[in-house]
Amino acid sequence: MRIEHVSCKGYRVPPAVPWEDATNKVSWLEFIVAELRTDTGIVGTGISYSVDVGGTAIVSLINDYLSHLVIGMNPLHYEEIWHKLQRQSRRIGIGVSSMAIAAIDIAVWDIIGKYYHVPLYKLLGGARERIPAYISEVILRPDDTVDDLLGRVDRYMELGYRTVKIKIGRPDFEEDLERIVKVQQRLGPGGTVLVDLNQKFTSSEAAAKCAKLDKLNLGWIEEPMLYHDVQAHRLLKQSIVTPLALGESLHSKHQVLEYLKADAVDFVQADVAFVGGITEWLKIAHLANAFGKPVAPHYMMELSLHLLCGVQNAFMLENVVGGSFSELGLLENPITVEGGVGVPPDRPGHGIQFLSSELAKYEIGETRQVFQGGSK
C-alpha cells in the first residue's frame, strides 16, 4: 500500500458560543483538514487547527512542502513518515511545523485503522472502552455575572457532569475566588472545580495568588504562568498542594520531558494537533506514565476520546463548550458525551467523518482576512 495523493484545505469557523479568557478573545478556530489517498482506495483524514492565527501558514506548509515528501510511502510505516517530515522541516523550528505534521500523521493513523478494520483507540492500546469527561468553559467576558455562571453549571449538571473547568484571571482576584466558591457550592459534595489561567500570572503573582487558591480544594490549577518557564512552575509546585496542569502550549516530547524531569507538572495536557499528531502524542503519554503522571489532552474532543481510551494513564476527557466538531455541526455522525462519559465510535480509524457541505461554508479562500488579533 502506498500514498498516492495528498490534499489539504483550511476552514475558519467561529466557536458556537463566544470565547474569551484572561489573555485572549477568540474570533475563530482555523481547522486544517488533510486527506491522504492510497493506491488501495483507502482515504485517511487528518486534522490540525490554530486559534485565530496561523492556519493558512499550516495549509501552505503541507501543500507546498510536506505533502510531496510522503507520496509513494507506505502509510503503515508511521514512524518512518513522521521522522521524515520532522527531519525535513526542523529548520523552521517547532510549532507551525509540528501542527502541520499532525494533520498528515493523524491521516496516516486513520488509514491504519481502516486497513486493519479497527477503531483508533484499539490500535493505541485499548486500555478502556469509555472515559469520564469534564465540561470546559471559555467564558470570562467582563459582563458575565456569577448568576450567569451558575445557570450554566446547572445545565452542565443536568447533562451529567460533576467536574467543571472555569476560566479565571479577572482584574479583581476576589471576583475569581467568589466565582470558584459559588460553583463549588452549586456542584455540592462529589463535585470538582478545575481552574484555567491561560498563562495570566507572573511568577510573583502566581506565588501569592495560588497560595489563596490552594485553600479551595481545586482539582487543578492550569497554566498559571508563561508556558516556557519550567523553573517557575517547579518552584510553584513545591509551594502548594493543588496539582498543576499544563502542556497545551508545548510542541514536543522533549519540552514535556523537561517539565517531568523538574517535577513541575501533575497533569500532562499535550494537544495532539500541537505536538505533531498521534505518533508523538503517544510517546508523551508513555513518558508521563513513566513519571507517574496522568494525561488529560487539551481540546480536540473527538480525537482525544480515542487517545484516552488507548493509554493506561488517562485522566478525563475535555469537552469544550462551543468547540467540538459535533457542536459546530460539522460531522456526518456526531460524536458526543452522554451522561458525563465519552465512548469512542467503533468505526475503523478515528471515525471522524466531516459533513462536506457544511464544512465547505467555512473554507478559507484567496481573499485575505484582516487579522485584528485576539490577545489582551
C-alpha positions in Angstrom: 0.0 0.0 0.0 1.3 3.4 -1.0 0.2 7.0 -0.5 -0.6 8.4 -4.0 -2.2 11.8 -3.3 -2.3 14.4 -0.5 -4.7 17.4 -0.4 -5.2 20.0 2.4 -7.6 22.8 2.9 -8.3 25.3 5.7 -11.6 26.3 7.3 -12.2 29.3 9.5 -15.1 28.5 12.0 -16.3 30.7 14.8 -16.9 28.9 18.1 -20.6 28.0 18.7 -20.5 30.4 21.7 -18.3 33.4 22.2 -14.9 32.5 23.7 -12.9 34.8 26.0 -10.4 34.0 28.7 -8.0 36.0 30.8 -5.5 36.6 28.0 -7.4 36.0 24.7 -10.6 36.8 22.9 -11.2 34.2 20.2 -12.8 35.2 16.9 -12.4 31.8 15.1 -10.9 28.4 15.0 -8.9 27.6 11.9 -9.2 23.9 11.1 -6.8 22.3 8.8 -8.1 19.1 7.1 -5.7 16.9 5.1 -6.7 13.9 3.0 -4.3 11.1 2.1 -5.4 8.7 -0.6 -3.7 5.4 -1.1 -3.4 3.1 -4.1 -5.8 0.7 -2.5 -8.6 3.3 -2.3 -8.3 3.8 1.4 -8.6 7.5 2.3 -7.4 8.9 5.7 -8.5 12.2 7.1 -6.1 14.3 9.2 -6.9 17.3 11.3 -5.0 20.1 12.9 -6.0 23.6 14.0 -5.0 27.0 15.1 -6.7 29.6 17.2 -7.1 32.9 15.4 -3.7 32.9 13.7 -1.5 30.7 11.5 -4.0 28.4 9.9 -3.1 29.4 6.3 0.6 29.0 7.0 0.0 25.4 8.1 -2.1 24.7 5.0 0.7 26.2 2.8 3.4 24.2 4.6 1.5 21.0 3.9 0.5 21.7 0.3 3.8 23.3 -0.8 6.3 21.2 1.0 5.3 18.3 3.3 2.7 16.6 1.0 5.3 15.8 -1.7 7.6 14.1 0.9 5.1 11.3 1.7 4.0 10.4 -1.9 4.9 6.8 -2.5 5.5 5.9 1.2 3.7 3.1 3.0 1.2 4.6 5.4 1.6 1.6 7.8 5.2 2.8 8.4 4.0 5.8 10.6 7.4 6.2 12.4 9.2 6.4 9.1 6.8 9.0 7.8 6.8 11.1 11.0 10.6 11.1 11.2 11.0 12.1 7.5 8.6 15.0 8.0 10.3 16.2 11.2 13.8 16.0 9.7 12.8 17.9 6.6 11.0 20.7 8.4 13.2 21.0 11.5 15.0 24.2 10.3 11.8 26.2 10.7 11.6 25.2 14.3 8.7 23.5 16.2 5.3 25.0 16.4 3.9 25.5 12.9 5.8 22.5 11.6 4.5 20.3 14.4 1.0 21.4 13.7 1.4 20.7 10.0 3.0 17.3 10.6 0.0 16.5 12.9 -2.5 16.7 10.1 -0.6 14.2 8.0 0.2 11.9 10.9 -3.4 11.7 12.0 -4.5 10.9 8.5 -1.9 8.1 8.5 -3.3 6.6 11.7 -6.8 6.9 10.2 -5.6 4.8 7.2 -4.0 2.2 9.5 -7.3 1.8 11.4 -9.2 1.4 8.2 -6.7 -1.0 6.8 -6.9 -3.3 9.9 -10.7 -2.6 10.3 -10.3 -1.5 14.0 -11.1 1.8 15.7 -8.1 4.1 16.6 -8.3 3.6 20.4 -7.7 -0.2 20.0 -4.7 0.5 17.8 -3.3 2.7 20.6 -3.7 0.0 23.3 -7.3 -0.4 24.0 -7.0 0.4 27.7 -10.7 1.0 28.2 -14.0 1.3 26.4 -15.1 4.7 27.9 -13.7 7.7 29.7 -15.3 10.2 32.2 -15.5 13.7 30.9 -15.4 17.2 32.3 -17.1 20.3 30.8 -14.8 23.1 30.0 -15.7 26.8 29.5 -14.0 29.6 27.6 -16.3 32.2 29.1 -14.7 35.1 31.0 -16.4 38.1 29.5 -16.5 41.2 31.7 -20.3 41.2 31.7 -20.5 37.5 32.7 -22.1 37.5 36.2 -21.9 34.9 38.9 -25.6 34.2 38.3 -24.9 33.6 34.6 -22.1 31.2 35.5 -24.3 29.3 38.0 -27.1 29.0 35.4 -24.7 27.3 33.1 -23.4 25.0 35.8 -26.9 23.9 36.5 -27.2 22.9 32.8 -23.9 21.0 33.0 -25.1 19.1 36.0 -28.3 18.2 34.2 -26.1 16.7 31.4 -24.3 14.5 33.9 -21.1 16.5 34.5 -19.7 16.7 38.0 -16.3 18.2 37.1 -16.3 21.7 35.6 -13.4 23.8 34.4 -13.8 27.6 34.5 -11.6 30.4 33.4 -10.2 32.8 36.0 -7.9 35.8 35.8 -10.1 38.8 36.3 -8.6 42.1 37.3 -10.1 41.7 40.7 -8.9 38.4 42.1 -11.6 38.4 44.7 -14.1 38.0 41.9 -12.3 34.9 40.8 -12.4 33.5 44.3 -16.1 34.2 44.6 -16.9 32.5 41.3 -14.9 29.4 42.3 -16.6 29.1 45.7 -20.1 29.6 44.3 -19.6 26.9 41.6 -18.3 24.5 44.3 -21.3 25.2 46.4 -23.6 24.6 43.4 -21.9 21.3 42.4 -22.0 20.1 46.0 -20.3 17.0 47.5 -18.6 15.0 44.9 -18.2 17.9 42.5 -14.8 19.2 41.4 -13.8 22.6 40.0 -10.8 23.0 37.8 -9.4 26.5 37.0 -7.5 27.8 34.0 -5.5 31.0 33.9 -4.2 30.8 30.3 -0.7 32.0 31.5 -2.1 35.1 33.2 0.2 35.4 36.2 3.8 36.5 36.5 5.9 34.2 38.8 5.5 36.5 41.8 1.7 36.9 41.2 1.4 33.1 40.9 3.2 32.6 44.2 0.8 35.0 46.1 -2.5 34.2 44.4 -2.0 30.4 44.0 -1.5 30.3 47.8 -5.0 31.6 48.1 -6.3 29.2 45.5 -4.5 26.4 47.4 -7.1 26.7 50.2 -10.1 25.9 47.9 -9.6 22.2 47.3 -9.4 22.6 43.5 -8.9 19.7 41.1 -6.0 21.6 39.4 -4.7 25.0 38.5 -4.0 25.1 34.8 -1.3 27.2 33.0 -0.8 29.8 35.8 2.3 31.3 34.1 4.1 31.5 30.8 4.4 28.0 29.3 8.2 28.1 28.8 9.2 28.8 32.4 9.9 25.4 33.8 11.8 26.7 36.8 8.9 28.9 37.9 6.4 26.0 37.7 8.8 23.8 39.7 9.0 26.3 42.5 5.3 26.9 42.5 4.5 23.2 42.6 6.8 22.9 45.6 4.9 25.7 47.5 1.3 24.5 47.0 -0.6 21.2 47.3 -3.1 21.8 44.5 -2.0 19.9 41.3 -0.6 21.9 38.4 -1.9 21.1 34.8 -0.2 22.3 31.6 1.0 21.1 28.2 -1.3 22.6 25.7 1.3 25.2 24.7 4.1 22.6 24.3 5.0 21.2 20.9 7.2 18.1 21.5 8.0 15.3 23.8 11.3 17.0 24.6 9.6 20.1 26.0 7.2 17.9 28.1 10.2 15.9 29.4 11.8 19.0 30.8 8.7 19.5 33.0 8.6 15.9 34.0 12.3 15.9 35.0 11.9 19.0 37.0 8.7 17.7 38.7 7.0 20.8 37.6 3.7 19.3 36.4 1.0 17.0 37.7 -1.4 16.6 34.8 0.1 16.5 31.3 -2.3 18.2 28.8 -0.4 17.7 25.5 -2.6 18.6 22.5 -2.5 16.0 19.7 -2.6 18.7 17.0 0.1 20.8 18.6 2.7 18.1 19.3 2.8 16.6 15.8 0.0 14.1 15.8 -0.7 10.7 17.4 2.8 9.3 16.9 4.4 12.0 19.1 1.4 12.2 21.5 1.7 8.5 22.2 5.3 8.9 23.2 4.4 11.8 25.5 1.7 9.7 27.2 4.1 6.9 27.8 6.7 9.4 29.1 4.2 10.8 31.5 3.3 7.3 32.7 6.9 6.5 33.4 6.9 9.6 35.7 3.6 8.5 37.3 1.7 11.4 35.8 -1.8 11.1 34.2 -2.6 12.6 30.8 -5.6 14.9 30.1 -5.2 16.1 26.5 -6.2 19.6 25.6 -9.3 20.1 23.3 -9.8 18.0 20.1 -12.6 16.1 21.9 -13.3 13.6 19.2 -9.7 12.6 18.8 -8.8 12.9 22.5 -11.5 10.4 23.2 -9.6 7.7 21.3 -6.2 8.7 22.8 -7.6 8.5 26.4 -9.2 5.1 25.8 -6.0 3.9 24.3 -3.5 4.5 27.1 -3.1 3.3 30.6 -2.6 6.7 32.4 -5.7 8.6 31.2 -7.4 11.1 33.5 -10.5 12.7 31.9 -11.8 13.9 28.6 -12.1 17.7 28.0 -15.4 18.7 26.3 -15.1 22.4 25.5 -18.4 24.3 25.3 -18.8 25.6 21.7 -15.8 23.9 20.3 -16.3 20.3 19.4 -16.8 19.3 15.8 -20.2 17.8 16.8 -21.4 21.0 18.5 -20.2 23.0 15.5 -22.4 20.9 13.2 -19.5 19.6 11.1 -19.9 15.8 11.4 -22.0 13.4 9.5 -22.2 11.2 12.6 -21.9 13.3 15.7 -19.6 12.1 18.5 -21.0 13.3 21.8 -20.5 12.9 25.5 -23.5 11.3 27.2 -24.1 11.5 31.0 -20.6 12.8 31.5 -19.0 9.8 29.8 -17.3 9.6 26.4 -17.4 6.5 24.3 -15.3 6.3 21.2 -17.0 5.3 17.9 -16.4 1.7 16.8 -15.9 2.7 13.2 -12.5 1.8 11.7 -9.9 4.6 12.2 -10.8 7.7 14.2 -14.4 7.7 12.9 -14.5 11.5 12.3 -16.5 12.0 9.1 -16.9 15.6 8.1 -20.1 16.8 6.6 -18.5 18.2 3.5 -21.5 20.5 2.5 -21.3 22.2 5.9 -17.6 22.4 6.2 -17.4 24.0 2.7 -19.2 27.0 4.0 -16.1 27.9 6.1 -13.4 27.3 3.6 -10.6 29.9 3.6 -10.4 31.4 0.1 -7.9 33.6 -1.6 -9.4 36.7 -0.1 -7.2 37.6 2.9 -8.9 38.1 6.2 -7.7 41.2 8.0 -6.2 39.9 11.3 -7.2 42.0 14.2 -5.5 39.9 16.9 -7.2 38.5 20.0 -4.5 38.6 22.7 -5.1 41.0 25.6 
